[in-house]
Amino acid sequence: MRYKEVNKQFLFNQKRKLTMKNLFKFGFLGLALTLTVAACNSNSGEGSATEETTDTTTVVTPSEPDTTVITTDTTVTADTTVKEAQ
């Protein structure tokens, strides 16, 4: 008879441990979701903090135009002779 009482108490404690684990899991999940929603909605009207406007003006100095004269021959001659097979 003593064995059954100890076994009942053991099973009750195991069930209680599982319930406590589930409470911690759901509590942590709720906290994580709350922080996620709060972080997403914190700058909804102002824009993101990473969007900074900076002056990106670049000064380009004009270079001298390329006035090199091409002096090579660019004509193409086609070889139209028929070669016989060996």
Residue pairs with C-beta under 8 A, 6 or more apart in sequence:
43 49
